[in-house]
């Protein structure tokens, strides 16, 4: 397995409020990407605290006591949620939060365990096909689900960036989790909406098709997003199996 993460402030933002981290514990590899929100640098604090709390939790956890890696990962996110929520309470009412997308790669059992909150994403490129493995917790998706908005109308929806769930904004949080099988040659992409708001799935697929190096894939995806406008911070983790 090889991986590379690159984070770029973009062309518009004054601060980079994205964060990322990873650790390995035996046959398990843990990755997290977070996109913070909140004024006065609070988003940067939230995303960094979420990433650190996630890693701290899994490194201290008695992993064999957990019935599944998904539950372990969800508990790590809930731990991060508590840390951020409590810090917000102590900060003169300044609320802050962050998206989180994280993955455990179980090399022994050849599985991926994905958990997320918000609109940061994970794609898996497997058998020459790119597939989105998370569903954005966003207002636009809620409106589509209820039939209030069509897919075509969604393309021009004014509040495309509005999310309905974030880590740290509420006392309790319920992450969404899923598990997938691993295959040799898989490419995993984890990224914030600074990338997904600029690039189509077809553009992402072409970059993966044309490159076989993790750093090159991350770098060229960010370069392409910057060329399309770079309106937000952009963070990309590329993992080659």
Backbone as numpy.savetxt, mean C-alpha at the origin, in Angstrom:
# Nx Ny Nz CAx CAy CAz Cx Cy Cz
14.50 -14.28 -4.23 13.67 -13.08 -4.23 14.54 -11.83 -4.23
14.18 -10.87 -5.06 14.85 -9.58 -5.10 13.80 -8.48 -5.04
14.14 -7.37 -4.42 13.16 -6.29 -4.33 13.85 -4.93 -4.33
13.06 -3.91 -4.64 13.54 -2.53 -4.62 12.38 -1.60 -4.34
12.61 -0.62 -3.47 11.61 0.42 -3.20 12.19 1.78 -3.51
11.42 2.59 -4.22 11.81 3.97 -4.50 10.64 4.87 -4.12
10.95 5.99 -3.47 9.92 6.97 -3.10 10.33 8.34 -3.64
9.36 9.03 -4.25 9.63 10.32 -4.88 8.57 11.33 -4.44
8.99 12.54 -4.15 8.07 13.56 -3.65 7.07 14.00 -4.71
7.39 13.78 -5.99 6.52 14.24 -7.07 6.83 15.68 -7.45
5.99 16.27 -8.29 6.24 17.61 -8.83 5.42 18.71 -8.16
4.49 18.35 -7.29 3.57 19.34 -6.74 3.67 19.47 -5.23
3.75 18.37 -4.53 3.74 18.38 -3.07 5.02 19.01 -2.50
4.87 19.62 -1.32 6.02 20.22 -0.64 6.72 19.24 0.29
6.03 18.17 0.66 6.59 17.15 1.55 6.26 15.77 1.00
7.09 14.80 1.34 6.80 13.41 0.98 6.17 12.73 2.20
4.87 12.46 2.10 4.13 11.86 3.22 3.97 10.35 3.06
4.66 9.76 2.09 4.69 8.31 1.94 5.77 7.72 2.85
5.61 6.45 3.18 6.63 5.73 3.95 6.59 4.26 3.57
7.66 3.55 3.89 7.72 2.11 3.58 8.72 1.45 4.51
8.61 0.12 4.61 9.54 -0.64 5.45 9.44 -2.11 5.07
10.43 -2.88 5.49 10.39 -4.33 5.28 11.29 -5.01 6.30
11.01 -6.30 6.53 11.86 -7.11 7.40 11.68 -8.57 7.00
12.65 -9.39 7.36 12.58 -10.83 7.10 12.75 -11.59 8.40
11.89 -12.60 8.59 11.94 -13.45 9.78 11.88 -14.90 9.32
13.03 -15.54 9.20 13.07 -16.91 8.71 12.60 -16.98 7.27
11.56 -17.81 7.03 11.01 -17.96 5.68 9.95 -16.92 5.35
9.75 -15.96 6.23 8.71 -14.95 6.04 9.32 -13.59 5.73
8.80 -12.93 4.71 9.25 -11.59 4.33 8.06 -10.64 4.44
8.26 -9.54 5.16 7.19 -8.58 5.44 7.48 -7.26 4.73
6.46 -6.71 4.08 6.59 -5.43 3.37 5.39 -4.56 3.68
5.63 -3.25 3.80 4.54 -2.30 4.01 4.83 -1.02 3.23
3.77 -0.44 2.67 3.81 0.88 2.03 2.65 1.68 2.60
2.88 2.95 2.94 1.86 3.78 3.57 1.86 5.18 2.96
0.68 5.78 2.90 0.49 7.11 2.32 -0.27 7.96 3.33
0.45 8.88 3.98 -0.12 9.64 5.08 -0.98 10.81 4.64
-1.82 11.27 5.56 -2.68 12.42 5.29 -2.85 13.23 6.57
-3.05 14.54 6.40 -3.19 15.43 7.54 -2.25 16.61 7.38
-2.72 17.81 7.70 -1.90 19.01 7.51 -0.76 19.13 8.51
0.10 20.11 8.26 1.20 20.44 9.17 2.11 19.23 9.42
2.46 18.53 8.37 3.37 17.37 8.42 2.79 16.17 9.15
1.51 16.20 9.49 0.95 15.09 10.24 0.89 13.81 9.39
0.70 13.96 8.10 0.66 12.78 7.24 1.98 12.03 7.23
3.06 12.78 7.22 4.39 12.16 7.26 4.59 11.41 8.57
4.15 12.00 9.66 4.25 11.35 10.97 3.44 10.06 10.98
2.22 10.12 10.45 1.33 8.96 10.48 1.87 7.80 9.65
2.34 8.07 8.44 2.82 6.99 7.58 4.09 6.35 8.14
4.98 7.17 8.67 6.21 6.62 9.25 5.91 5.82 10.52
4.98 6.31 11.33 4.63 5.59 12.55 3.93 4.28 12.22
3.09 4.27 11.21 2.42 3.03 10.80 3.44 1.99 10.34
4.39 2.42 9.53 5.40 1.49 9.02 6.26 0.94 10.14
6.69 1.81 11.04 7.52 1.37 12.17 6.74 0.45 13.10
5.49 0.80 13.38 4.67 -0.01 14.30 4.40 -1.39 13.73
4.15 -1.46 12.44 3.92 -2.75 11.76 5.14 -3.65 11.90
6.31 -3.12 11.61 7.54 -3.91 11.70 7.82 -4.29 13.15
7.67 -3.35 14.07 7.90 -3.65 15.50 7.00 -4.78 15.96
5.74 -4.74 15.55 4.78 -5.74 16.01 5.15 -7.13 15.51
5.41 -7.27 14.21 5.68 -8.61 13.68 7.01 -9.16 14.19
7.97 -8.27 14.44 9.27 -8.74 14.94 9.19 -9.23 16.38
8.23 -8.71 17.14 8.08 -9.12 18.54 7.02 -10.21 18.72
6.23 -10.46 17.70 5.11 -11.40 17.82 5.58 -12.85 17.92
4.79 -13.65 18.62 5.01 -15.10 18.63 4.21 -15.67 17.46
4.86 -15.69 16.32 4.17 -15.96 15.06 3.47 -17.32 15.06
4.10 -18.31 15.66 3.51 -19.66 15.66 2.23 -19.75 16.47
1.96 -18.75 17.31 0.73 -18.74 18.10 -0.47 -18.24 17.29
-0.22 -17.69 16.12 -1.31 -17.15 15.30 -1.89 -18.22 14.39
-3.22 -18.27 14.27 -3.85 -19.27 13.39 -3.56 -19.03 11.91
-3.23 -17.79 11.56 -2.90 -17.49 10.16 -2.04 -16.23 10.10
-1.30 -16.11 9.01 -0.47 -14.92 8.81 -1.33 -13.69 8.54
-2.52 -13.90 7.98 -3.42 -12.77 7.75 -3.86 -12.14 9.07
-4.16 -12.98 10.06 -4.56 -12.46 11.37 -3.40 -11.74 12.04
-2.21 -12.30 11.92 -1.01 -11.63 12.44 -0.88 -10.24 11.83
-1.02 -10.18 10.53 -0.84 -8.91 9.83 -1.94 -7.91 10.19
-3.17 -8.39 10.30 -4.26 -7.51 10.70 -4.03 -6.95 12.11
-3.53 -7.78 13.01 -3.22 -7.31 14.36 -2.11 -6.26 14.34
-1.15 -6.43 13.43 -0.08 -5.44 13.30 -0.63 -4.09 12.84
-1.59 -4.13 11.92 -2.22 -2.89 11.45 -3.05 -2.26 12.57
-3.76 -3.07 13.32 -4.55 -2.55 14.45 -3.65 -1.92 15.51
-2.48 -2.51 15.71 -1.49 -1.95 16.64 -1.04 -0.58 16.14
-0.76 -0.48 14.85 -0.37 0.80 14.25 -1.50 1.82 14.38
-2.74 1.37 14.17 -3.90 2.25 14.29 -3.99 2.85 15.69
-3.79 2.01 16.69 -3.85 2.48 18.08 -2.77 3.52 18.35
-1.57 3.27 17.86 -0.45 4.20 18.07 -0.76 5.57 17.46
-1.24 5.58 16.23 -1.51 6.84 15.54 -2.70 7.56 16.16
-3.75 6.81 16.47 -4.95 7.42 17.06 -4.63 8.07 18.40
-3.85 7.38 19.22 -3.48 7.93 20.53 -2.59 9.16 20.39
-1.68 9.14 19.41 -0.83 10.30 19.18 -1.65 11.50 18.73
-2.66 11.26 17.91 -3.54 12.34 17.47 -4.26 12.96 18.66
-4.71 12.13 19.59 -5.40 12.61 20.78 -4.51 13.50 21.63
-3.21 13.23 21.59 -2.26 13.99 22.39 -1.71 15.21 21.67
-2.21 15.48 20.46 -1.61 16.52 19.62 -2.56 17.68 19.36
-3.20 18.17 20.40 -4.05 19.35 20.31 -5.13 19.23 19.23
-5.68 18.03 19.13 -6.79 17.82 18.21 -6.42 17.69 16.75
-5.14 17.64 16.44 -4.73 17.49 15.05 -4.90 16.04 14.62
-5.89 15.78 13.79 -6.14 14.42 13.33 -5.18 14.07 12.21
-4.80 12.83 12.17 -3.94 12.36 11.08 -4.25 10.90 10.81
-3.88 10.45 9.64 -4.12 9.06 9.28 -3.23 8.67 8.13
-3.36 7.42 7.72 -2.55 6.93 6.62 -3.21 5.71 5.98
-3.00 5.56 4.70 -3.33 4.29 4.07 -2.24 3.30 4.45
-2.55 2.03 4.33 -1.56 0.98 4.56 -1.84 -0.16 3.59
-0.81 -0.63 2.92 -0.90 -1.89 2.18 0.32 -2.71 2.55
0.08 -3.95 2.97 1.20 -4.76 3.44 1.06 -6.20 2.98
2.18 -6.89 2.98 2.22 -8.26 2.47 3.21 -9.09 3.26
2.80 -10.32 3.55 3.73 -11.34 4.06 3.95 -12.34 2.94
5.20 -12.55 2.58 5.54 -13.59 1.61 6.03 -14.81 2.38
5.28 -15.89 2.29 5.62 -17.14 2.97 6.34 -18.04 1.96
7.66 -17.99 1.99 8.44 -18.72 0.99 8.30 -20.24 1.15
8.17 -20.70 2.38 8.07 -22.14 2.63 6.78 -22.72 2.05
5.66 -22.04 2.31 4.35 -22.52 1.84 3.92 -21.88 0.52
4.78 -21.04 -0.02 4.58 -20.42 -1.33 3.22 -19.71 -1.44
3.01 -18.80 -0.50 1.78 -18.01 -0.49 2.08 -16.55 -0.21
1.16 -15.69 -0.65 1.19 -14.26 -0.35 -0.01 -13.94 0.54
0.23 -13.19 1.59 -0.85 -12.76 2.49 -0.89 -11.23 2.45
-2.00 -10.70 1.96 -2.14 -9.26 1.72 -3.18 -8.68 2.67
-2.87 -7.52 3.25 -3.84 -6.77 4.04 -3.73 -5.30 3.67
-4.86 -4.59 3.69 -4.78 -3.17 3.34 -5.92 -2.38 3.97
-5.66 -1.08 4.08 -6.65 -0.09 4.49 -6.41 1.15 3.63
-7.45 1.63 2.95 -7.28 2.81 2.10 -7.13 2.46 0.64
-6.40 3.31 -0.10 -6.32 3.14 -1.56 -4.92 2.89 -2.10
-3.97 2.56 -1.24 -2.69 2.07 -1.76 -2.90 0.62 -2.21
-2.15 0.21 -3.22 -2.50 -1.03 -3.93 -1.39 -2.07 -3.98
-1.82 -3.31 -4.22 -0.91 -4.40 -4.59 -1.41 -5.03 -5.88
-0.51 -5.15 -6.83 -0.74 -5.91 -8.05 0.20 -7.11 -8.07
-0.25 -8.20 -8.64 0.63 -9.35 -8.90 0.64 -9.63 -10.40
1.84 -9.66 -10.96 2.04 -10.01 -12.36 2.42 -11.48 -12.39
1.49 -12.31 -12.86 1.67 -13.77 -12.83 1.19 -14.35 -14.15
1.97 -15.27 -14.70 1.64 -15.88 -16.00 1.39 -14.82 -17.07
2.26 -13.80 -17.06 2.22 -12.72 -18.07 0.97 -11.85 -17.98
0.29 -11.88 -16.83 -0.93 -11.09 -16.66 -0.87 -10.30 -15.36
-1.20 -9.00 -15.45 -1.22 -8.13 -14.28 -2.61 -8.14 -13.65
-2.66 -8.34 -12.33 -3.96 -8.44 -11.64 -3.93 -7.63 -10.35
-4.92 -6.76 -10.18 -5.07 -5.98 -8.95 -5.59 -6.88 -7.84
-4.92 -6.91 -6.69 -5.28 -7.81 -5.60 -5.88 -7.08 -4.39
-6.03 -5.77 -4.48 -6.69 -5.00 -3.42 -7.82 -4.19 -4.05
-8.79 -3.83 -3.24 -9.87 -2.95 -3.71 -9.82 -1.67 -2.89
-9.72 -0.54 -3.57 -9.61 0.74 -2.88 -10.79 0.96 -1.93
-10.48 1.36 -0.71 -11.52 1.80 0.22 -11.77 3.29 -0.06
-12.58 3.54 -1.08 -12.75 4.90 -1.57 -14.22 5.23 -1.78
-14.51 6.52 -1.77 -15.88 6.99 -2.01 -16.34 6.57 -3.40
-15.46 6.66 -4.36 -15.84 6.33 -5.74 -16.25 4.87 -5.87
-15.54 3.97 -5.20 -15.91 2.55 -5.25 -17.23 2.29 -4.53
-17.45 2.98 -3.41 -18.72 2.83 -2.70 -19.89 3.26 -3.59
-19.72 4.34 -4.32 -20.78 4.83 -5.21 -21.03 3.87 -6.37
-19.96 3.27 -6.88 -20.11 2.28 -7.94 -20.84 1.04 -7.41
-20.45 0.60 -6.20 -21.06 -0.59 -5.61 -22.56 -0.42 -5.38
-22.98 0.80 -5.02 -24.40 1.04 -4.74 -25.18 1.42 -6.00
-24.49 1.49 -7.13 -25.16 1.84 -8.37 -25.38 3.33 -8.56
-24.81 4.15 -7.68 -24.98 5.60 -7.79 -24.08 6.22 -8.85
-23.10 5.44 -9.30 -22.13 5.94 -10.27 -21.76 4.79 -11.21
-21.70 5.07 -12.50 -21.26 4.05 -13.45 -19.74 4.10 -13.59
-19.16 3.06 -14.18 -17.71 3.03 -14.41 -17.28 4.21 -15.29
-18.08 4.53 -16.29 -17.75 5.65 -17.18 -17.82 6.98 -16.44
-18.85 7.16 -15.62 -18.98 8.39 -14.84 -17.84 8.53 -13.85
-17.37 7.41 -13.35 -16.30 7.43 -12.35 -15.01 8.03 -12.89
-14.79 7.91 -14.20 -13.56 8.42 -14.80 -13.42 9.93 -14.65
-14.55 10.63 -14.55 -14.53 12.09 -14.43 -15.04 12.56 -13.06
-15.11 11.64 -12.11 -15.63 11.98 -10.78 -14.67 12.93 -10.07
-15.20 14.01 -9.50 -14.37 15.08 -8.96 -13.61 14.66 -7.69
-14.21 13.77 -6.89 -13.58 13.36 -5.63 -12.93 11.99 -5.73
-12.12 11.80 -6.75 -11.49 10.50 -6.98 -10.56 10.10 -5.85
-9.98 11.08 -5.15 -8.99 10.76 -4.12 -9.60 10.55 -2.73
-10.91 10.73 -2.59 -11.54 10.60 -1.27 -11.59 9.14 -0.84
-11.03 8.84 0.33 -11.05 7.47 0.84 -12.02 7.35 2.00
-12.51 6.15 2.23 -13.53 5.91 3.25 -12.96 5.21 4.49
-11.71 4.85 4.43 -11.11 4.14 5.56 -9.62 4.46 5.60
-9.09 4.72 6.80 -7.66 5.00 6.96 -7.21 4.53 8.33
-5.94 4.28 8.46 -5.35 3.87 9.74 -5.08 5.12 10.57
-5.62 5.14 11.80 -5.34 6.22 12.74 -6.43 7.24 12.89
-7.43 7.23 12.02 -8.48 8.25 12.09 -9.63 7.87 13.01
-9.79 6.58 13.27 -10.83 6.09 14.17 -10.20 5.18 15.21
-10.92 4.99 16.33 -10.38 4.18 17.41 -10.23 2.72 17.01
-11.16 2.23 16.19 -11.12 0.83 15.73 -10.98 0.80 14.21
-10.29 -0.23 13.72 -10.12 -0.39 12.28 -10.22 -1.87 11.92
-10.81 -2.14 10.76 -10.88 -3.52 10.26 -10.21 -3.60 8.90
-8.98 -4.09 8.84 -8.31 -4.23 7.55 -8.99 -5.30 6.69
-8.74 -5.24 5.41 -9.22 -6.24 4.47 -8.05 -7.13 4.06
-8.25 -8.45 4.07 -7.14 -9.38 3.81 -7.51 -10.42 2.76
-6.48 -10.95 2.11 -6.65 -12.02 1.13 -5.34 -12.79 1.00
-5.43 -14.01 0.46 -4.27 -14.88 0.31 -4.22 -15.42 -1.12
-3.00 -15.47 -1.67 -2.82 -15.93 -3.05 -1.63 -16.87 -3.14
-1.64 -17.71 -4.15 -0.56 -18.68 -4.36 0.61 -18.03 -5.11
1.81 -18.49 -4.77 3.03 -18.00 -5.38 3.43 -18.88 -6.56
3.99 -18.25 -7.59 4.60 -18.96 -8.71 5.96 -18.35 -9.02
6.90 -19.19 -9.44 8.19 -18.67 -9.87 7.99 -17.69 -11.02
8.73 -16.59 -10.97 8.61 -15.58 -12.01 7.60 -14.50 -11.72
6.89 -14.59 -10.60 5.93 -13.55 -10.22 6.64 -12.21 -10.02
5.92 -11.14 -10.32 6.36 -9.79 -9.99 5.27 -9.15 -9.14
5.64 -8.66 -7.97 4.68 -8.01 -7.07 4.96 -6.52 -7.06
3.91 -5.73 -7.19 4.01 -4.28 -7.15 3.15 -3.75 -6.01
3.75 -2.96 -5.13 3.04 -2.28 -4.05 3.26 -0.78 -4.26
2.18 0.01 -4.29 2.42 1.43 -4.51 1.28 2.30 -3.99
1.59 3.58 -3.83 0.63 4.57 -3.37 -0.15 5.13 -4.57
-1.18 5.93 -4.27 -2.04 6.41 -5.35 -1.37 7.47 -6.22
-0.20 7.94 -5.82 0.56 8.82 -6.68 0.94 8.15 -7.99
1.01 6.82 -7.97 1.26 6.06 -9.19 -0.05 5.67 -9.87
-0.97 5.08 -9.10 -2.20 4.56 -9.71 -3.08 5.66 -10.29
-2.97 6.88 -9.78 -3.75 7.99 -10.34 -3.17 8.52 -11.65
-1.93 8.16 -11.95 -1.28 8.65 -13.16 -1.21 7.60 -14.28
-1.08 6.32 -13.91 -0.82 5.28 -14.90 -1.96 4.28 -15.01
-2.21 3.83 -16.22 -3.19 2.78 -16.45 -2.56 1.41 -16.22
-3.40 0.39 -16.08 -2.88 -0.97 -15.94 -2.05 -1.37 -17.16
-2.45 -0.89 -18.32 -1.71 -1.22 -19.55 -0.31 -0.62 -19.53
-0.20 0.60 -19.04 1.12 1.24 -18.94 2.01 0.53 -17.92
1.41 0.12 -16.81 2.17 -0.62 -15.79 2.64 -1.95 -16.35
1.75 -2.65 -17.04 2.09 -3.95 -17.61 3.26 -3.84 -18.58
3.27 -2.81 -19.40 4.34 -2.65 -20.39 5.69 -2.49 -19.71
5.74 -1.72 -18.62 7.00 -1.55 -17.89 7.49 -2.88 -17.35
6.59 -3.67 -16.78 6.98 -4.98 -16.24 7.41 -5.92 -17.37
6.69 -5.89 -18.47 7.04 -6.73 -19.63 8.44 -6.42 -20.16
8.80 -5.14 -20.12 10.04 -4.69 -20.77 11.26 -4.73 -19.86
11.08 -5.06 -18.58 12.20 -5.01 -17.63 12.20 -6.24 -16.73
13.40 -6.69 -16.35 13.49 -7.87 -15.47 14.31 -7.59 -14.22
14.47 -6.30 -13.88 15.21 -5.89 -12.69 14.28 -5.09 -11.78
14.28 -5.40 -10.49 13.34 -4.77 -9.56 13.55 -3.26 -9.49
14.80 -2.82 -9.42 15.08 -1.38 -9.35 14.62 -0.69 -10.63
14.89 -1.30 -11.77 14.51 -0.69 -13.04 13.00 -0.56 -13.16
12.26 -1.56 -12.70 10.80 -1.49 -12.77 10.28 -0.35 -11.90
10.74 -0.29 -10.64 10.31 0.79 -9.74 10.68 2.15 -10.32
11.91 2.27 -10.80 12.40 3.54 -11.32 11.63 4.00 -12.54
11.37 3.09 -13.47 10.69 3.48 -14.71 9.21 3.76 -14.49
8.59 3.07 -13.53 7.20 3.39 -13.19 7.11 4.81 -12.63
8.03 5.16 -11.74 8.02 6.51 -11.16 8.32 7.56 -12.23
9.29 7.28 -13.08 9.62 8.21 -14.16 8.41 8.46 -15.05
7.69 7.41 -15.37 6.50 7.55 -16.22 5.41 8.36 -15.53
5.21 8.10 -14.22 4.21 8.86 -13.46 4.58 10.33 -13.36
5.86 10.62 -13.20 6.31 12.02 -13.16 6.07 12.69 -14.51
6.31 11.97 -15.58 6.09 12.53 -16.91 4.61 12.79 -17.18
3.74 12.04 -16.48 2.29 12.22 -16.66 1.74 13.33 -15.76
2.61 13.92 -14.91 2.16 15.02 -14.06 2.76 15.01 -12.66
2.95 13.82 -12.08 3.56 13.72 -10.75 2.85 14.57 -9.72
1.53 14.48 -9.67 0.75 15.38 -8.82 0.72 15.00 -7.35
1.28 13.85 -7.02 1.30 13.40 -5.63 2.63 12.70 -5.37
2.90 12.41 -4.10 4.06 11.57 -3.77 3.88 10.21 -4.41
4.98 9.60 -4.81 4.92 8.30 -5.49 5.89 7.34 -4.81
5.39 6.22 -4.33 6.24 5.19 -3.74 5.90 3.85 -4.38
6.93 3.14 -4.82 6.76 1.85 -5.48 7.72 0.83 -4.90
7.19 -0.30 -4.46 8.01 -1.47 -4.11 7.78 -2.54 -5.17
8.86 -3.00 -5.77 8.81 -4.09 -6.75 9.52 -5.30 -6.17
8.86 -6.45 -6.19 9.42 -7.69 -5.66 9.42 -8.73 -6.77
10.57 -9.32 -7.02 10.69 -10.37 -8.03 10.85 -11.71 -7.33
10.01 -12.67 -7.68 10.06 -14.00 -7.09 10.87 -14.93 -8.00
